[in-house]
Amino acid sequence: MDDYPVPDLGHLQPSAQVLARLPGAERIQRIRADRWIGYPRAVDALARLETFYEWPAKQRMPNLLLIGPTNNGKSMIIEKFRRRHPAESGPDRETIPVLIVQMPSEPSVSRFYTALLAAMGAPLLPRQRLADLEVLALSVLRRVGVRMLVIDELHNVLAGRDSTRREFLNLLRFLGNELRIPLVGVGTREAYLAIRSDDQLENRFEPVVLPLWQEGDAALSLLASFGSSFPLRNPSTIATADAARYLLARSEGTIGELTLLLTEAAVVAVDSGEEAINQRTLSLAAYQGPTERRRQFERELT
């Protein structure tokens, strides 16, 4: 697959042109690595996060709700933002400007405080009282200089009983007022429903939606970006209406599934010497869409 001269690579981004000259095995490693595609909604979400991050401390801080289907790029955006504001270790203390914590699958206030402390690397004692966990969590949050708290999988709050849900929603309001930092909730549509059930919280959280991808100019631009980012030596003709229709149907419209499909096709392109994502490499890609995977799993259970 590397036995012929490298052709003109003008169809690739400059960084991908450098990688395209590497041997096949190294290129496959790079193809399978995470990649950032700065499509407009993602860029806008990052800009909004930055605005909230720079917000001056006041009694009622603005909050953001990043909403979208599972596997549609929410976590990638949050991780990209966290890397812009990385944690730093100094001689006296560690600073964590952006703290990301995952909502426990079985939510409770005590489990959430425990998750907060674990995310900051704080030592935990067994069977601490809720009041002690709260004091400790608030103390450590201030000590490490958290300026934005991101709560991933916020929709898990709906897994709790009504009383637990109300208790946690009250906790969100308390944290915002006590710490005077912006809160960012990340989750599916159910996260929005949870926030909307509390009038005060709904007014404090600005929703940013990442919908499923549909055919159109935005999808064509996204596919063109993918095509120019994979280090393949021949152009990939995927930024067409027909290709978009096929790819979005097969990936069921989420950017995570689309990335997985195109990645597997790019690996086939290198292994086969085709050096492009096209109908042949897509048909040979080791990929099954979400519905196809579920059906196979159900068949194996019967």
N, C-alpha and C positions, 0 to 999 in steps of 0.2 A: 504493500500500500504506500510505500515511500520510494518507489523505484523510478520515479519520473521527475523531471525538473518542476519546480514550483512555478505555476503560471502567475500572470498578473493578479494581484490581490486587491484591486481597487474596489471590489464589491464589499470589502470588510472595513470595519472600524480600525483605526490605527493600532489599537492594542491587540485586536484579533489578528491583524496582519502579522505581527511579531510571533504570535502563538502558532499561526498556520504554517510556519517554517519549521516547527518542531517535529520530531518523529511521532508516528501515530499513537504509540502508547502514552506519550506525554500529553498529546492533544486530548485523548479520551479522558485523562485525569482532569484536565482543565474544563472540558465540556461538562463533566459531571459535578463540578464545583458550583456553589451558589453563585448566581449572577443577579445584578441589579439592573432592571429595565425601568428607566425613568419615564413612564407614561404619564400623561397630564394629571389624572386623578391622584396618582401617587405623589407627584411633585407638589400638587396643591395641598395634599394632606400633610406633607412634611413642612410646607411653609406655614400652615396653620398651627402645627405643633410648635414650631419655632416662635411664632407670635405669642402663644400661651406661655412658653418657657421664659420669655423675656418680660412677661407681665409683672409690673410692680406689685409687691405684696400689699393686700388690703383685706378688709373683713370678708367680703364676698368675692371669691376668686372665680374666674370663668373655668369651665370644665369642657371636655370634649368627649364625644362618643363616636368611636370608629366602628362602623357597622358593615357587615357583609357576610355572604355565605361562607361556609367552611372552605378553606384552601383557596381563598381568593386574594391573598396578598397582604392581609392585615398584619400578620406577624413580621413579614419582611419589612414593611414600612416602619414598624416600631423598632425593630432591630437596627435598621439603617439610622434612625434618629438617635438611638442609644449610642451608637458608635460615633456620632458627631459630638457627643458629650460624655466621653468615657470616664469611668471611675479612675481615681488617682490615689496612689499611696504616698503619703509624706512621712517625715520622721516622727510626727506626733499623732497623726490620725489619717484615716482613709476618708476620701470624699466620694460620694455617689450621687452625682447631679440628677440622673434619671434612674429611678428604681422601678424595675418590672417585677410584679408578683402575680402569680396565677391564682385565680379564685379556686378554692378547694372544691372537689367534685361533690362533696357533701358539706355545704357551707354552714359555718357557724362563726360567731365573732371571735371566739377563742382560737379556732383553727386558722382564721384569717390572720390574727395577730401573730400566731406561731409561724405562719408562712412568711409574713413580713420580716420577722426577726431572722429566719433562716436565709432569706434573700439578701440580707445585709451581713450575713456571717456572724451574727451575734450568738453567744453561747446560750443554750437553752437548759433550763432546769425542769425536771419532771414534775408534773402535777402542780403547776403554778396556778394561782387563782386568777380569774379574769381581770380583776382590778390591777394585780401586779403585772400581768402581761401588757395591759394598756399603758401603764406608766413606763414600763421598760421600752415598749415599742416607740412611743412618742419621744422618749429621751434619745434613743439611738437614731431615729429619723432626723432629729435636729442635729445630733452630734456629727453625723456623716454628711450633713448639708444637702439633703434631698430637696431638689427644686421642682421636681415633677414626679408624681406617683402614677404608674401605669398599671391598671388591673386587667390582666388578660383573662379570657374565658369568663367574662362577667355574666354571661347568660346562665352560668351554673347556679346563680343565686335563685333561680326559679325552681331548682331541685329541692329547696328547703320548704318547710311548712310555712304557712302564711305568717305566723308569728316570727319565725326566723328571718323571713324575707323582710318584714318591716323593721326588725332589729338591725339587719345589715344595711338597709337603706338609710336608717337613722345614723348608722356608723359612718357612711359616706359623707353625710352632711356634717357630722361632728369633725371628721378628719379635715375636711376642707376649711372649716371655720378655725379649728385649733392650730393647724400648721400653716395656713395661709399660703398654700401652694396649689397649682392646678392639678386636678385629677383627670386621668384619661381612662375611660372604659373601653375595652376592646371585646367584641363578641358578635354573635349572630343577631338576627332580628329580635330574638327573644330577649336580648340584653336591653334593647330599646323599649320593649314592652314592660320590662321590670322597672326601668327608670320612669317611664310614663305613668306608672301606677302611683307615683308620688309627685304631686303638683309642684312642690318646691324644688325637687331635684330636676324635674323635666325642664324647668325654667333656667336651671344652672348649666345643663349639659347641651352643648351645641353638637348636633348630629353631622357626621361626615360619612357618606354612604359609598361603598364600593360594590356596585351591582354586578350581576353576571354580565359577561361580555356578549355583545350581539354584533351581527354583521354591520359594517359601516366603515367610515373613514378611520375612526379610532382603532378598530380592530386591524385594519390594513397597516396603519402606522406601527402598531405593536408588533405585528408579524415581520414587518420590514426591519425593526430593531432587533428582533430575534435573529433574523437571517444574517444580519451584518455582525452579530456578536459571536456566533459560533465559528471557531477557527477551521473552516472548511475551504478547500482550495478552488472550488467552483461555486458559482452563484446558486443560491437556493431560491427558487421561484415560488415563494409561499405568500407573498403579499399581493394576492389576486382575490377577486370575489369568490371564485370557485374554491380556491384553497381555503379561504377563510370559512366558507360555509362548511366544508368537510371537517376542518380542524376544530371549529367551535362545537359542531355536533358531536364529534368523537370525544372531546375533552369535557363536554357538558358545560362549557361556558366559564369555567374558573381558570384563573391564570396559573394556579398551582398545577392543575392537571395538564394544561396546555404546555407548561414548561417541561413536565415529565415526558409527555409525548414527543415533543420536539427534541429533547435531550436524547431519548432512546433512538430516534431517527438519525440524529447527528452521529451517534456512536456507530450505527450501521453504516452510515456514509463513509466513515473513516475505515472501518474494518473491511468493507467491500471494495474500496477504491473508487466508489461513486463520487465521493467528495462534495455531495450536495444533498440537501433535504428535498426530496421529490416524491412522486407517487410510489416509486419502487422502494425507497428507503422507509417511507412511512408505512407501507404495507408489511415490511419485514421487522418493524420496530417491536420490541418486547414490551408492549403496552396494552393494558385493558382499562377502559373507562370505568367510572364508579359503578354504574348500573351493571355493566358486564361482570365486574368483580363480585358484586352482591349476588348475582344470579349463579355464578359459578360456586360461590360459597354455599348458597342454599341447596344447589344440586348435590354437593358433597356431603351435606348434612342428612339428606334423605336416603 
